[in-house]
Amino acid sequence: MRKNKVDVITLGCSKNLVDSEMLMKQFASSGYTVAHDAEQVNGEIVVINTCGFIEAARQESIDMILNIIEAKKRGDVGKVYVMGCLSERYMEELKAEIPEVDGYYGKFNWKGLVSELGKAYHTSPADLRVLTTPRHYAFVKISEGCDRKCAYCSIPIMTGRHVSRPMEDILAEVRGMVAGGVKEIQLIAQDLTYYGRDLYHKSRLADLLNALCEIEDLKRIRLHYGYPAHFPYEILPVMRAQEKICKYIDIALQHISDPVLEKMRRHVTDKETRTLIQRFRDEVPGIHIRTTMMVGHPGETEEDFERLLDFVRETRFERLGAFMYSHEEGTYGYEHYDDDIPTEVKQERLDRLMSLQESIAFEIAEQKIGQTLDVIIDRIEGDYYIGRTEYDSPDVDPEVLIPMSAQPLEIGEIYPVLIDDSRDFDLVGHVVEA
């Protein structure tokens, strides 16, 4: 066990990662050495930031807690604390079932952990976090919570109502990051497209984007986790006009069949969804759309699923992920629907959908051969520099491989790269003169 060291382990989404980074800053400001997702967890304090979205994520979090408790029993680590979505939702159950944990904190009260250890809590919007990402990019959370009432979703149970951050706080944080070397930010929220409606009584996402574009050394801004109903179309001209905003949007559509969308309580229709996608394509030429689909929602018929396949085949999303419906306690679906689709049928539908998407994504990657794209270099791996285009978000999207036998490149810099080939979904290229 290493004295004066804190290990922070993050499970789940990038929004959890931001919370972990904020906690790490507090410990670092109090004189601790901090490590994130270390290969060797040996701190005198270990904090596990959990996910509670669906059953698989909950099980991963529980398994991690049990593993660290075993390390505590061996004397490899000291005190163990649990925070995040799982403990927000199931705190009393966790306390009863895993009492060896030294303290449980929810999604929002983890700041009390710093006080419990007798440390002062530091606040400075421009210097809130210890970045766990490469120093040239970061995730920026612009709001917390969600006001939507989707039938299947447990997120509002854990996060509460939508709360926008003041724009000046976001800008101060990003300016501080840029001063420290960040060149690319991923804007994230449970519902990015709702930003400002609670705080300013109208959508302010377009205003925020324009203000961020004025930060001189910030090179890229990417949008994650939009919602299709009542989409703020005013951001599309901003995306088209501002070169710093990536031609990329992450928006979960979940389905296209009207009966399923109604059961899901998505407040959007097949026709409205297709109009939304067409406006994306028309108003932001070249935009790459990342979406998420769900299979096996209660009441989804084979006809509904075939309609979903047809939609994906016709629309040709550049990026698409999918997951099976999970019957989540406390949700509208849990209270009002039977989980009536067998797991093997859900799995078969998921496999068919992802097989279709893989063929589409492969074809889209091949179409980029011969194009010159701006690529930001993230890291070195083996004999290659690994980078991303504006159409690729960290960790979830394809990458660009550049052989190291060419001229030396700087991590975090952006280079024009001629795409020579595609490998599955990744691209291979070489740097050319600007």
C-alpha positions in Angstrom: 0.0 0.0 0.0 1.3 3.4 -0.9 0.8 6.1 1.6 -0.6 9.5 0.5 -1.8 8.0 -2.8 -5.4 8.0 -4.0 -6.6 5.6 -6.7 -9.7 6.7 -8.6 -11.5 4.1 -10.7 -14.1 5.3 -13.2 -16.8 3.0 -14.7 -19.5 4.1 -17.2 -19.7 7.2 -19.3 -17.6 10.3 -19.9 -19.9 12.3 -17.6 -18.7 10.1 -14.8 -15.1 10.7 -15.9 -15.5 14.4 -15.5 -16.7 13.9 -11.9 -13.7 11.7 -11.2 -11.4 14.3 -12.6 -12.9 16.9 -10.3 -12.4 14.7 -7.3 -8.8 14.0 -8.3 -8.2 17.7 -8.4 -9.4 18.0 -4.8 -7.1 15.3 -3.6 -4.2 16.7 -5.6 -4.8 20.2 -4.1 -4.6 18.6 -0.7 -1.2 17.1 -1.3 -2.1 13.5 -2.4 -0.6 11.7 -5.3 -3.5 10.7 -7.6 -3.8 7.9 -10.1 -6.7 7.0 -12.4 -7.6 3.5 -13.5 -4.0 2.4 -12.6 -2.8 -1.0 -13.6 -1.7 -1.4 -10.0 -4.2 -0.2 -7.5 -2.4 0.3 -4.2 -3.5 3.6 -2.7 -4.2 4.3 0.9 -7.5 5.6 -0.5 -9.5 4.0 -3.4 -12.5 5.7 -4.8 -14.7 3.7 -7.2 -17.0 5.9 -9.4 -19.8 3.6 -10.4 -22.3 3.3 -13.3 -25.9 2.1 -12.7 -27.5 2.6 -16.2 -28.4 -1.1 -17.1 -27.9 -4.5 -15.5 -24.5 -5.2 -17.2 -23.1 -1.8 -16.0 -24.4 -2.5 -12.5 -22.8 -5.9 -12.4 -19.4 -4.5 -13.6 -19.5 -1.9 -10.8 -20.4 -4.5 -8.2 -17.6 -6.8 -9.4 -15.1 -3.9 -9.2 -16.2 -3.1 -5.6 -15.8 -6.7 -4.5 -12.4 -7.0 -6.2 -11.1 -3.9 -4.4 -12.6 -5.1 -1.1 -10.6 -8.3 -1.5 -7.5 -6.1 -2.1 -8.3 -4.3 1.1 -8.5 -7.5 3.1 -5.0 -8.5 1.8 -3.7 -5.1 2.9 -2.9 -4.0 -0.7 -5.1 -0.9 -0.4 -6.5 1.2 2.5 -9.9 2.8 2.8 -12.4 2.2 0.0 -15.1 4.6 -1.0 -17.9 4.2 -3.6 -19.6 7.1 -5.4 -21.6 7.6 -8.6 -24.8 6.4 -10.2 -25.0 3.0 -8.7 -24.7 4.2 -5.1 -27.0 7.1 -5.9 -29.7 4.6 -6.8 -29.0 1.7 -4.5 -27.1 3.2 -1.5 -29.0 1.4 1.3 -28.9 -1.9 -0.4 -25.1 -1.6 -1.0 -24.5 -0.6 2.6 -26.3 -3.7 3.7 -24.7 -6.1 1.2 -21.1 -4.8 1.1 -20.5 -3.2 4.5 -16.8 -3.4 4.1 -16.8 -0.2 2.1 -15.7 2.7 4.2 -18.2 5.2 2.8 -20.9 5.5 0.1 -21.6 8.7 -1.8 -24.1 9.4 -4.5 -23.9 11.1 -7.8 -23.8 14.6 -6.3 -22.8 14.3 -2.7 -19.3 13.0 -3.4 -17.8 16.4 -2.4 -18.5 15.3 1.2 -15.8 12.7 0.9 -13.2 15.5 0.8 -14.7 17.0 4.0 -14.9 13.6 5.7 -11.1 13.3 5.3 -10.6 16.7 6.9 -9.6 18.5 3.7 -10.8 21.8 2.3 -12.8 21.9 -0.9 -11.2 24.1 -3.5 -13.3 25.9 -6.1 -12.0 27.6 -9.2 -14.0 27.4 -12.5 -10.8 27.7 -14.6 -8.9 24.9 -12.8 -11.5 22.3 -11.7 -9.9 19.0 -12.8 -7.0 16.8 -13.2 -7.3 15.6 -16.8 -7.1 11.9 -17.3 -7.3 12.2 -21.1 -4.3 13.2 -23.2 -3.6 16.8 -22.5 -4.8 18.0 -25.9 -8.4 17.0 -25.5 -11.0 17.0 -22.7 -14.7 16.3 -22.0 -16.7 19.3 -20.8 -20.0 18.8 -19.0 -22.4 21.7 -19.7 -25.4 20.4 -17.7 -26.5 17.6 -15.4 -29.7 15.7 -15.2 -32.6 15.1 -17.6 -36.2 16.3 -17.8 -37.2 13.6 -20.4 -39.4 10.7 -19.2 -38.4 7.9 -21.6 -40.1 4.7 -20.5 -36.9 2.6 -20.4 -34.5 5.0 -18.9 -33.3 5.1 -15.3 -30.9 8.1 -15.8 -33.4 10.7 -14.4 -33.8 8.5 -11.3 -30.1 9.0 -10.6 -29.4 12.4 -12.0 -32.6 14.3 -11.2 -34.0 17.3 -13.2 -32.0 19.0 -15.9 -29.6 21.7 -14.5 -27.6 23.9 -17.0 -24.2 25.3 -15.9 -23.9 29.0 -16.2 -22.3 29.9 -19.6 -19.6 32.0 -17.9 -18.5 29.0 -15.8 -18.2 26.8 -18.9 -16.2 29.4 -20.7 -13.9 30.0 -17.8 -13.3 26.3 -17.5 -12.5 25.9 -21.2 -10.2 28.9 -21.2 -8.3 27.4 -18.4 -8.0 24.1 -20.2 -6.9 25.8 -23.4 -4.2 27.7 -21.5 -3.0 24.3 -20.3 -2.8 22.9 -23.8 -6.2 21.5 -24.6 -7.1 22.0 -28.3 -10.2 19.9 -28.6 -13.3 19.6 -26.4 -16.2 17.2 -26.4 -19.3 18.9 -25.0 -21.3 16.4 -23.0 -24.6 16.2 -21.1 -27.4 13.8 -20.5 -29.4 16.1 -22.9 -27.1 18.6 -24.7 -29.9 20.0 -26.8 -31.9 21.2 -23.7 -29.0 23.5 -22.6 -30.2 26.8 -21.2 -33.9 26.2 -21.1 -33.9 26.0 -17.3 -31.4 28.7 -16.6 -32.2 31.2 -19.3 -35.7 30.2 -20.2 -34.7 29.5 -23.8 -32.2 27.4 -25.7 -28.7 28.9 -25.4 -26.6 26.1 -27.1 -26.0 28.2 -30.2 -24.9 31.1 -28.1 -22.5 28.9 -26.1 -21.0 27.5 -29.3 -20.4 30.9 -30.8 -18.8 32.0 -27.5 -16.5 28.9 -27.4 -15.4 29.6 -31.0 -14.0 32.9 -29.9 -11.4 31.2 -27.7 -8.3 31.6 -29.9 -6.3 28.4 -29.4 -9.3 26.1 -29.2 -9.3 24.1 -32.4 -12.2 21.7 -32.2 -15.6 21.4 -30.5 -17.7 18.3 -30.8 -21.3 17.7 -29.7 -22.5 14.6 -27.8 -25.8 13.3 -26.5 -28.5 15.3 -28.2 -32.2 14.5 -28.1 -34.4 14.4 -31.3 -37.6 15.9 -29.9 -37.7 19.7 -30.0 -34.2 19.9 -31.4 -32.7 23.4 -31.4 -32.3 23.8 -35.1 -30.6 27.2 -34.6 -27.4 25.4 -33.9 -27.1 24.0 -37.5 -26.2 27.3 -39.2 -23.6 27.8 -36.4 -22.2 24.3 -37.1 -22.0 25.1 -40.8 -20.4 28.5 -40.4 -17.9 27.9 -37.6 -14.9 25.9 -38.7 -14.0 24.9 -35.1 -17.2 23.0 -34.7 -16.8 19.4 -35.9 -19.2 18.3 -38.5 -20.4 15.6 -36.1 -23.3 15.1 -33.8 -24.2 12.3 -31.4 -27.9 12.0 -31.0 -29.7 8.9 -29.7 -32.7 8.0 -31.9 -33.4 4.6 -30.3 -36.0 3.5 -32.9 -38.0 4.6 -36.0 -41.3 2.6 -35.7 -44.1 4.9 -34.4 -45.7 2.2 -32.2 -42.3 1.6 -30.5 -41.4 5.3 -30.2 -44.8 5.8 -28.5 -44.2 3.0 -26.0 -40.8 4.4 -25.4 -42.4 7.8 -24.6 -39.9 9.6 -27.0 -42.3 12.3 -28.1 -41.1 12.1 -31.6 -42.4 10.3 -34.7 -40.9 8.5 -37.7 -41.7 11.5 -40.0 -40.2 14.0 -37.5 -37.0 11.8 -37.2 -36.5 11.6 -40.9 -37.0 15.4 -41.2 -34.4 15.9 -38.5 -31.9 13.7 -40.3 -32.5 15.4 -43.6 -32.0 18.9 -42.1 -28.7 17.7 -40.6 -27.6 16.6 -44.0 -28.9 19.6 -45.9 -27.8 22.4 -43.5 -24.4 20.9 -42.4 -23.0 19.3 -45.6 -20.6 16.4 -44.8 -21.9 16.0 -41.2 -21.3 12.6 -39.6 -24.1 11.4 -37.4 -23.6 9.0 -34.4 -26.7 7.5 -33.0 -27.8 4.7 -30.7 -30.6 2.2 -31.3 -32.4 -0.1 -28.9 -33.8 -3.5 -29.8 -36.2 -5.6 -27.8 -38.3 -2.9 -26.2 -41.5 -4.3 -24.8 -44.0 -4.6 -27.7 -41.4 -4.4 -30.5 -42.7 -6.8 -33.2 -40.7 -8.3 -35.9 -42.3 -5.8 -38.3 -41.2 -3.0 -36.1 -37.6 -4.4 -36.1 -37.6 -4.8 -39.9 -38.7 -1.2 -40.2 -35.7 -0.2 -38.0 -33.4 -2.2 -40.3 -34.8 -0.5 -43.4 -34.3 2.9 -41.8 -30.7 2.2 -40.9 -30.1 0.7 -44.4 -31.6 3.8 -46.0 -30.1 6.5 -43.8 -26.5 5.0 -43.6 -25.4 6.4 -40.3 -21.7 7.0 -40.2 -21.6 5.8 -36.6 -24.1 3.6 -34.8 -24.2 1.7 -31.6 -27.0 -0.5 -30.2 -28.1 -2.2 -27.1 -30.8 -4.5 -25.8 -33.7 -3.3 -23.7 -33.1 -3.8 -20.0 -36.1 -3.9 -17.6 -35.0 -1.3 -15.1 -36.7 -1.0 -11.7 -38.3 2.4 -11.1 -38.8 3.2 -14.8 -42.2 3.7 -16.5 -41.5 0.6 -18.6 -40.9 -1.5 -15.5 -44.2 -0.4 -13.9 -46.4 -0.5 -17.0 -44.9 -3.1 -19.5 -44.1 -6.8 -19.4 -40.5 -7.6 -20.5 -42.1 -9.7 -23.2 -39.3 -10.3 -25.7 -37.0 -13.3 -24.9 -33.3 -12.6 -24.4 -32.4 -14.8 -27.4 -34.7 -12.8 -29.7 -33.2 -9.5 -28.4 -29.7 -10.9 -29.0 -30.6 -12.1 -32.5 -32.0 -8.7 -33.4 -29.0 -6.9 -32.0 -26.7 -9.1 -34.0 -28.6 -8.5 -37.2 -28.6 -4.7 -36.7 -24.9 -4.5 -35.9 -24.0 -6.7 -38.8 -25.9 -4.4 -41.1 -24.2 -1.3 -39.6 -20.8 -2.9 -39.8 -21.2 -3.3 -43.6 -22.3 0.3 -43.9 -19.5 1.7 -41.7 -16.9 -0.3 -43.8 -18.2 1.1 -47.0 -18.1 4.7 -45.6 -14.5 4.1 -44.5 -13.5 2.9 -47.9 -15.1 6.1 -49.5 -12.5 8.2 -47.6 -9.6 6.6 -49.5 -8.0 9.4 -51.6 -9.3 12.2 -49.4 -7.1 14.5 -47.5 -8.4 15.0 -43.9 -7.1 17.0 -40.9 -6.0 14.5 -38.2 -5.2 15.3 -34.6 -2.5 12.9 -33.2 -3.5 11.2 -30.0 -0.7 8.7 -29.2 1.9 6.4 -30.5 1.0 2.7 -30.7 3.4 0.1 -32.1 4.8 1.4 -35.4 2.0 4.0 -35.9 0.9 7.4 -34.9 -2.8 7.1 -33.9 -5.1 10.1 -34.7 -8.6 11.1 -35.4 -10.4 13.2 -37.9 -13.1 15.8 -37.0 -15.6 12.9 -37.6 -14.2 10.7 -34.8 -14.7 11.1 -31.1 -12.2 9.6 -28.7 -12.7 5.9 -27.6 -15.9 5.3 -29.5 -15.1 6.0 -33.2 -12.6 4.8 -35.8 -9.0 6.1 -35.9 -6.3 7.0 -38.4 -3.1 5.1 -38.5 0.0 6.9 -39.8 3.3 4.9 -40.2 6.1 6.2 -38.0 8.6 5.6 -40.7 7.7 9.0 -42.1 8.5 12.4 -40.6 8.2 12.8 -36.8 4.8 14.1 -35.6 3.8 15.9 -32.4 1.2 14.5 -30.1 -1.8 16.9 -30.0 -1.0 18.6 -33.3 -3.2 18.6 -36.4 -1.9 17.5 -39.7 -3.3 17.1 -43.2 -3.4 13.4 -44.0 -4.0 11.7 -47.3 -6.0 8.5 -46.7 -4.3 5.6 -48.5 -6.3 2.6 -47.3 -8.9 1.4 -44.8 -8.5 -1.5 -42.3 -11.9 -2.7 -41.2 -13.2 0.7 -39.9 -9.9 2.5 -39.3 -8.1 4.5 -41.9 -4.4 4.4 -42.9 -2.7 7.5 -44.4 0.4 9.7 -44.6 1.0 13.4 -43.9 1.1 15.7 -46.9 2.0 19.3 -47.3 -0.7 21.7 -46.1 
